[in-house]
Amino acid sequence: MEFDHSVEVIVSDPAQARFYEGVRAGLPFMVVVLPFGLLFGVMAMDAGLALGQTIGMSVLVIAGASQFAAVQLLSENAGLALILMAALTVNLRMAMYSAALVPYMGEAPLWKRALVSYLNFDQTYAVAVAKYAEQPDWCAHQRAQFFFGVATPIVPAWALSTVAGACLGHAIPAEWGLDFILPVTFIALFGPLLRSLPHLAAALVSVCVGLALAGLPAGVGLICAAVAAMLTGAVVEQWLDRCRGVA
């Protein structure tokens, strides 16, 4: 009876329920995170990183795209300044993610906001923001718990798969095509969020600008595409507001 009562308490706690809901939302990403981490581990070792450096990079950074950019430049014997600049440029999208999370997390304690910033990457951001839009009545504590829940299965899987990739190395066949995981992940994450004309216009512009500037150094085209997309979304939103005012 005591065990049943404790289970009831856990289930009835709204914050705990949000955490477990987040865990369930994060679990499907194992299909993507595991092969992606394997690929990074292989590439990092090929670029000359030691096992400890490879693991440390994944644990401290937790941002696959910038890690791949840094490792790619490292394998090409690029200078340290260029490597850091490329990684930071690719990761500037996290600043936009953080700004978008402020309305939801602004009332949370400092330590929780700091932990959210550490765990703020593509999967946690996209899933959390979509859920917050569906549940506007959640308090900051419940939102943070959901965010932590989404990250709980993803972060250890990313670190462990990186270790596996670093240890297995070339035992992983190139025919597996693990490098295809990244674009598929982004499409699956952000495709469902394109729910309005400003979103669609921003997405279209970002794709066009990104492709047009693909030849620029790592990360530069991505940032230009992001800025162009934000401006496009804002302009289209203002145009729609004017149309509604006229109507």
DORO-761605 format. One record per residue (C-alpha): chain; residue in three letters; x, y, z. Coordinates in Angstrom, 3 decimals, padded with zeros to 6 digits, m for minus. Each point is the difference from the previous one (the first is absolute). Layout:
% residues N
@kette=A; rest=ALA; east=X; north=Y; up=Z;
...
This chain:
% residues 247
@kette=A; rest=MET; east=000.000; north=000.000; up=000.000;
@kette=A; rest=GLU; east=002.830; north=002.394; up=000.801;
@kette=A; rest=PHE; east=001.528; north=m000.583; up=m003.406;
@kette=A; rest=ASP; east=m003.303; north=000.661; up=m001.752;
@kette=A; rest=HIS; east=m000.447; north=003.199; up=001.996;
@kette=A; rest=SER; east=003.485; north=001.271; up=m000.993;
@kette=A; rest=VAL; east=m000.733; north=m000.685; up=m003.634;
@kette=A; rest=GLU; east=m003.222; north=001.974; up=000.270;
@kette=A; rest=VAL; east=001.898; north=002.919; up=001.527;
@kette=A; rest=ILE; east=002.535; north=000.001; up=m002.802;
@kette=A; rest=VAL; east=m002.643; north=m000.167; up=m002.695;
@kette=A; rest=SER; east=m002.110; north=002.702; up=001.646;
@kette=A; rest=ASP; east=002.927; north=002.455; up=000.177;
@kette=A; rest=PRO; east=m000.464; north=002.307; up=m003.036;
@kette=A; rest=ALA; east=003.716; north=000.800; up=m000.266;
@kette=A; rest=GLN; east=000.980; north=m003.681; up=000.122;
@kette=A; rest=ALA; east=m002.670; north=m000.790; up=m002.561;
@kette=A; rest=ARG; east=001.441; north=002.658; up=m002.306;
@kette=A; rest=PHE; east=003.487; north=m001.505; up=000.414;
@kette=A; rest=TYR; east=m001.138; north=m003.500; up=m000.965;
@kette=A; rest=GLU; east=m001.997; north=001.465; up=m002.884;
@kette=A; rest=GLY; east=003.203; north=001.643; up=m001.192;
@kette=A; rest=VAL; east=001.908; north=m003.284; up=000.268;
@kette=A; rest=ARG; east=m002.601; north=m001.689; up=m002.185;
@kette=A; rest=ALA; east=000.277; north=002.826; up=m002.529;
@kette=A; rest=GLY; east=003.791; north=m000.310; up=m000.072;
@kette=A; rest=LEU; east=000.224; north=m003.773; up=m000.397;
@kette=A; rest=PRO; east=m000.829; north=m000.132; up=m003.753;
@kette=A; rest=PHE; east=003.110; north=002.068; up=m000.693;
@kette=A; rest=MET; east=002.144; north=m002.998; up=000.912;
@kette=A; rest=VAL; east=m000.510; north=m001.155; up=m003.591;
@kette=A; rest=VAL; east=001.862; north=003.128; up=m001.139;
@kette=A; rest=VAL; east=002.375; north=000.737; up=002.876;
@kette=A; rest=LEU; east=001.675; north=m003.411; up=000.148;
@kette=A; rest=PRO; east=001.203; north=m000.187; up=m003.639;
@kette=A; rest=PHE; east=000.798; north=003.719; up=000.027;
@kette=A; rest=GLY; east=002.203; north=m000.444; up=003.068;
@kette=A; rest=LEU; east=001.667; north=m003.030; up=m001.555;
@kette=A; rest=LEU; east=000.878; north=002.037; up=m003.071;
@kette=A; rest=PHE; east=001.432; north=002.846; up=002.059;
@kette=A; rest=GLY; east=002.136; north=m002.399; up=002.022;
@kette=A; rest=VAL; east=001.446; north=m001.492; up=m003.173;
@kette=A; rest=MET; east=000.698; north=003.399; up=m001.588;
@kette=A; rest=ALA; east=001.549; north=001.433; up=003.177;
@kette=A; rest=MET; east=002.467; north=m002.862; up=000.294;
@kette=A; rest=ASP; east=000.819; north=000.260; up=m003.711;
@kette=A; rest=ALA; east=000.715; north=003.704; up=000.513;
@kette=A; rest=GLY; east=002.600; north=m000.845; up=002.640;
@kette=A; rest=LEU; east=m001.901; north=000.591; up=003.236;
@kette=A; rest=ALA; east=000.715; north=m002.278; up=002.932;
@kette=A; rest=LEU; east=m002.819; north=m002.005; up=001.577;
@kette=A; rest=GLY; east=m000.179; north=002.327; up=003.000;
@kette=A; rest=GLN; east=m000.104; north=003.083; up=m002.228;
@kette=A; rest=THR; east=m002.770; north=m001.521; up=m002.107;
@kette=A; rest=ILE; east=m002.109; north=m000.838; up=003.042;
@kette=A; rest=GLY; east=000.694; north=003.368; up=001.611;
@kette=A; rest=MET; east=m001.093; north=001.849; up=m003.114;
@kette=A; rest=SER; east=m003.312; north=m001.843; up=m000.144;
@kette=A; rest=VAL; east=m000.707; north=000.442; up=003.717;
@kette=A; rest=LEU; east=000.947; north=003.685; up=000.158;
@kette=A; rest=VAL; east=m001.371; north=001.205; up=m003.332;
@kette=A; rest=ILE; east=m003.009; north=m002.273; up=m000.714;
@kette=A; rest=ALA; east=m000.489; north=001.530; up=m003.437;
@kette=A; rest=GLY; east=000.541; north=m002.432; up=m002.825;
@kette=A; rest=ALA; east=000.095; north=002.451; up=m002.911;
@kette=A; rest=SER; east=002.673; north=002.248; up=001.533;
@kette=A; rest=GLN; east=001.988; north=m003.032; up=001.150;
@kette=A; rest=PHE; east=m000.005; north=m001.395; up=m003.530;
@kette=A; rest=ALA; east=001.052; north=003.387; up=m001.383;
@kette=A; rest=ALA; east=002.893; north=000.209; up=002.457;
@kette=A; rest=VAL; east=001.148; north=m003.568; up=m000.650;
@kette=A; rest=GLN; east=m000.210; north=000.492; up=m003.771;
@kette=A; rest=LEU; east=002.221; north=003.083; up=000.181;
@kette=A; rest=LEU; east=002.332; north=m001.768; up=002.405;
@kette=A; rest=SER; east=000.453; north=m002.831; up=m002.490;
@kette=A; rest=GLU; east=000.921; north=002.651; up=m002.610;
@kette=A; rest=ASN; east=002.686; north=001.426; up=002.312;
@kette=A; rest=ALA; east=m001.811; north=003.328; up=000.379;
@kette=A; rest=GLY; east=001.176; north=002.505; up=002.597;
@kette=A; rest=LEU; east=m001.454; north=000.035; up=003.500;
@kette=A; rest=ALA; east=m001.581; north=003.442; up=m000.481;
@kette=A; rest=LEU; east=m001.837; north=m001.139; up=m003.138;
@kette=A; rest=ILE; east=m001.195; north=m003.198; up=001.705;
@kette=A; rest=LEU; east=m001.371; north=001.910; up=002.988;
@kette=A; rest=MET; east=m001.613; north=002.620; up=m002.231;
@kette=A; rest=ALA; east=m001.701; north=m002.644; up=m002.132;
@kette=A; rest=ALA; east=m001.311; north=m001.904; up=003.035;
@kette=A; rest=LEU; east=m001.292; north=003.171; up=001.634;
@kette=A; rest=THR; east=m001.601; north=001.171; up=m003.234;
@kette=A; rest=VAL; east=m001.870; north=m003.263; up=m000.494;
@kette=A; rest=ASN; east=m001.088; north=000.102; up=003.642;
@kette=A; rest=LEU; east=m001.352; north=003.551; up=m000.185;
@kette=A; rest=ARG; east=m003.413; north=m001.500; up=m000.677;
@kette=A; rest=MET; east=000.012; north=m000.984; up=003.685;
@kette=A; rest=ALA; east=m000.144; north=003.709; up=000.830;
@kette=A; rest=MET; east=m003.240; north=000.219; up=m001.978;
@kette=A; rest=TYR; east=m001.294; north=m003.081; up=001.814;
@kette=A; rest=SER; east=000.856; north=001.594; up=003.342;
@kette=A; rest=ALA; east=m001.788; north=003.223; up=m000.891;
@kette=A; rest=ALA; east=m003.095; north=m001.972; up=m000.977;
@kette=A; rest=LEU; east=000.047; north=m001.853; up=003.345;
@kette=A; rest=VAL; east=000.155; north=003.153; up=002.151;
@kette=A; rest=PRO; east=m003.798; north=000.517; up=000.111;
@kette=A; rest=TYR; east=m000.425; north=m003.560; up=001.249;
@kette=A; rest=MET; east=002.953; north=m000.263; up=002.400;
@kette=A; rest=GLY; east=000.447; north=003.576; up=001.211;
@kette=A; rest=GLU; east=m001.564; north=m000.683; up=003.412;
@kette=A; rest=ALA; east=002.029; north=m003.161; up=000.675;
@kette=A; rest=PRO; east=002.889; north=000.135; up=002.532;
@kette=A; rest=LEU; east=003.434; north=000.901; up=m001.332;
@kette=A; rest=TRP; east=001.386; north=m003.525; up=000.415;
@kette=A; rest=LYS; east=m002.845; north=m001.466; up=m002.046;
@kette=A; rest=ARG; east=000.471; north=002.559; up=m002.763;
@kette=A; rest=ALA; east=003.725; north=m000.779; up=m000.005;
@kette=A; rest=LEU; east=m000.719; north=m003.728; up=m000.316;
@kette=A; rest=VAL; east=m002.493; north=000.670; up=m002.786;
@kette=A; rest=SER; east=002.664; north=002.011; up=m001.845;
@kette=A; rest=TYR; east=002.404; north=m002.947; up=000.279;
@kette=A; rest=LEU; east=m002.629; north=m002.436; up=m001.298;
@kette=A; rest=ASN; east=m001.328; north=002.365; up=m002.662;
@kette=A; rest=PHE; east=000.537; north=m001.666; up=m003.366;
@kette=A; rest=ASP; east=m002.126; north=m000.668; up=m003.067;
@kette=A; rest=GLN; east=m002.044; north=m002.919; up=001.310;
@kette=A; rest=THR; east=m000.745; north=001.363; up=003.475;
@kette=A; rest=TYR; east=m000.850; north=003.451; up=m001.350;
@kette=A; rest=ALA; east=m002.291; north=m001.147; up=m002.810;
@kette=A; rest=VAL; east=m001.919; north=m002.510; up=002.122;
@kette=A; rest=ALA; east=m000.295; north=002.345; up=002.979;
@kette=A; rest=VAL; east=m001.177; north=003.065; up=m001.934;
@kette=A; rest=ALA; east=m002.615; north=m002.035; up=m001.857;
@kette=A; rest=LYS; east=m001.266; north=m001.411; up=003.319;
@kette=A; rest=TYR; east=m000.054; north=003.395; up=001.709;
@kette=A; rest=ALA; east=m002.197; north=001.336; up=m002.796;
@kette=A; rest=GLU; east=m002.433; north=m002.860; up=000.659;
@kette=A; rest=GLN; east=000.094; north=000.483; up=003.795;
@kette=A; rest=PRO; east=m000.059; north=003.769; up=000.689;
@kette=A; rest=ASP; east=m001.165; north=m000.553; up=003.610;
@kette=A; rest=TRP; east=003.195; north=m001.745; up=001.112;
@kette=A; rest=CYS; east=002.091; north=001.890; up=002.531;
@kette=A; rest=ALA; east=003.741; north=000.579; up=m000.454;
@kette=A; rest=HIS; east=000.798; north=m002.944; up=002.307;
@kette=A; rest=GLN; east=m002.111; north=m002.405; up=m002.066;
@kette=A; rest=ARG; east=001.549; north=001.278; up=m003.226;
@kette=A; rest=ALA; east=003.494; north=m000.489; up=001.377;
@kette=A; rest=GLN; east=m000.846; north=m003.527; up=001.160;
@kette=A; rest=PHE; east=m001.309; north=m000.892; up=m003.446;
@kette=A; rest=PHE; east=003.160; north=001.449; up=m001.586;
@kette=A; rest=PHE; east=002.215; north=m002.039; up=002.331;
@kette=A; rest=GLY; east=m002.060; north=m003.083; up=m000.762;
@kette=A; rest=VAL; east=000.549; north=000.354; up=m003.749;
@kette=A; rest=ALA; east=003.762; north=000.344; up=000.540;
@kette=A; rest=THR; east=000.264; north=m002.953; up=002.425;
@kette=A; rest=PRO; east=000.134; north=m002.829; up=m002.567;
@kette=A; rest=ILE; east=001.730; north=002.052; up=m002.709;
@kette=A; rest=VAL; east=003.118; north=001.289; up=001.785;
@kette=A; rest=PRO; east=001.274; north=m003.366; up=001.360;
@kette=A; rest=ALA; east=m000.768; north=m001.660; up=m003.344;
@kette=A; rest=TRP; east=002.001; north=002.673; up=m001.817;
@kette=A; rest=ALA; east=003.001; north=m000.423; up=002.303;
@kette=A; rest=LEU; east=m000.083; north=m003.817; up=m000.013;
@kette=A; rest=SER; east=m000.430; north=m000.260; up=m003.774;
@kette=A; rest=THR; east=002.952; north=002.381; up=m000.422;
@kette=A; rest=VAL; east=002.101; north=m002.350; up=002.122;
@kette=A; rest=ALA; east=m001.191; north=m002.974; up=m002.045;
@kette=A; rest=GLY; east=000.833; north=001.739; up=m003.270;
@kette=A; rest=ALA; east=003.447; north=001.002; up=001.245;
@kette=A; rest=CYS; east=000.738; north=m003.555; up=001.140;
@kette=A; rest=LEU; east=m001.443; north=m001.819; up=m003.016;
@kette=A; rest=GLY; east=001.490; north=002.372; up=m002.551;
@kette=A; rest=HIS; east=000.148; north=m001.404; up=m003.495;
@kette=A; rest=ALA; east=m001.883; north=m003.110; up=001.053;
@kette=A; rest=ILE; east=m003.150; north=001.993; up=m000.876;
@kette=A; rest=PRO; east=m000.649; north=m000.461; up=m003.753;
@kette=A; rest=ALA; east=m000.128; north=003.165; up=m002.096;
@kette=A; rest=GLU; east=m002.986; north=m001.527; up=m001.817;
@kette=A; rest=TRP; east=m002.155; north=000.696; up=003.049;
@kette=A; rest=GLY; east=m000.198; north=003.643; up=m001.101;
@kette=A; rest=LEU; east=m000.065; north=001.405; up=003.523;
@kette=A; rest=ASP; east=000.745; north=003.505; up=m001.279;
@kette=A; rest=PHE; east=m003.551; north=000.123; up=m001.374;
@kette=A; rest=ILE; east=m001.343; north=000.071; up=003.561;
@kette=A; rest=LEU; east=000.566; north=003.746; up=000.530;
@kette=A; rest=PRO; east=m002.244; north=001.427; up=m002.752;
@kette=A; rest=VAL; east=m002.702; north=m002.569; up=000.717;
@kette=A; rest=THR; east=000.017; north=001.033; up=003.657;
@kette=A; rest=PHE; east=m000.466; north=003.680; up=m000.784;
@kette=A; rest=ILE; east=m002.833; north=m000.725; up=m002.428;
@kette=A; rest=ALA; east=m001.795; north=m002.178; up=002.548;
@kette=A; rest=LEU; east=000.479; north=002.567; up=002.783;
@kette=A; rest=PHE; east=m000.983; north=003.224; up=m001.673;
@kette=A; rest=GLY; east=m002.332; north=m001.133; up=m002.787;
@kette=A; rest=PRO; east=m003.028; north=m000.316; up=002.339;
@kette=A; rest=LEU; east=000.688; north=003.516; up=001.384;
@kette=A; rest=LEU; east=m000.665; north=001.653; up=m003.380;
@kette=A; rest=ARG; east=m003.613; north=000.838; up=000.751;
@kette=A; rest=SER; east=m000.446; north=003.525; up=m001.392;
@kette=A; rest=LEU; east=000.869; north=002.088; up=m003.057;
@kette=A; rest=PRO; east=002.856; north=001.868; up=001.779;
@kette=A; rest=HIS; east=001.496; north=m003.343; up=001.042;
@kette=A; rest=LEU; east=m000.232; north=m001.394; up=m003.519;
@kette=A; rest=ALA; east=001.430; north=003.171; up=m001.552;
@kette=A; rest=ALA; east=002.892; north=000.022; up=002.463;
@kette=A; rest=ALA; east=000.717; north=m003.675; up=m000.699;
@kette=A; rest=LEU; east=m000.022; north=000.542; up=m003.764;
@kette=A; rest=VAL; east=002.344; north=002.983; up=000.199;
@kette=A; rest=SER; east=002.375; north=m001.813; up=002.356;
@kette=A; rest=VAL; east=000.227; north=m002.964; up=m002.374;
@kette=A; rest=CYS; east=000.638; north=002.215; up=m003.029;
@kette=A; rest=VAL; east=002.600; north=002.181; up=001.734;
@kette=A; rest=GLY; east=001.679; north=m003.015; up=001.615;
@kette=A; rest=LEU; east=000.365; north=m001.761; up=m003.343;
@kette=A; rest=ALA; east=001.187; north=003.165; up=m001.730;
@kette=A; rest=LEU; east=002.702; north=000.568; up=002.634;
@kette=A; rest=ALA; east=001.000; north=m003.637; up=000.444;
@kette=A; rest=GLY; east=003.486; north=000.727; up=m001.319;
@kette=A; rest=LEU; east=000.859; north=002.422; up=002.796;
@kette=A; rest=PRO; east=002.144; north=m001.086; up=002.976;
@kette=A; rest=ALA; east=m001.671; north=m002.316; up=002.516;
@kette=A; rest=GLY; east=m002.899; north=001.624; up=001.804;
@kette=A; rest=VAL; east=m000.010; north=003.366; up=m001.826;
@kette=A; rest=GLY; east=m002.698; north=m000.990; up=m002.478;
@kette=A; rest=LEU; east=m002.082; north=m001.471; up=002.827;
@kette=A; rest=ILE; east=000.035; north=003.246; up=001.986;
@kette=A; rest=CYS; east=m000.808; north=002.100; up=m003.075;
@kette=A; rest=ALA; east=m002.910; north=m002.323; up=m000.765;
@kette=A; rest=ALA; east=m001.256; north=000.251; up=003.595;
@kette=A; rest=VAL; east=000.107; north=003.813; up=m000.024;
@kette=A; rest=ALA; east=m001.752; north=000.143; up=m003.377;
@kette=A; rest=ALA; east=m002.649; north=m002.428; up=001.254;
@kette=A; rest=MET; east=m000.685; north=002.041; up=003.154;
@kette=A; rest=LEU; east=m000.331; north=003.211; up=m002.007;
@kette=A; rest=THR; east=m002.313; north=m001.719; up=m002.477;
@kette=A; rest=GLY; east=m002.191; north=m001.385; up=002.771;
@kette=A; rest=ALA; east=m000.262; north=003.423; up=001.638;
@kette=A; rest=VAL; east=m000.857; north=001.753; up=m003.289;
@kette=A; rest=VAL; east=m002.664; north=m002.563; up=m000.911;
@kette=A; rest=GLU; east=m001.469; north=000.193; up=003.509;
@kette=A; rest=GLN; east=m000.238; north=003.808; up=m000.237;
@kette=A; rest=TRP; east=m001.570; north=m000.265; up=m003.459;
@kette=A; rest=LEU; east=m002.642; north=m002.417; up=001.338;
@kette=A; rest=ASP; east=m000.733; north=002.359; up=002.916;
@kette=A; rest=ARG; east=m000.562; north=002.871; up=m002.429;
@kette=A; rest=CYS; east=m002.278; north=m002.184; up=m002.125;
@kette=A; rest=ARG; east=m002.038; north=m000.947; up=003.073;
@kette=A; rest=GLY; east=m000.237; north=003.671; up=000.979;
@kette=A; rest=VAL; east=m001.303; north=000.943; up=m003.433;
@kette=A; rest=ALA; east=m002.499; north=m002.859; up=000.082;
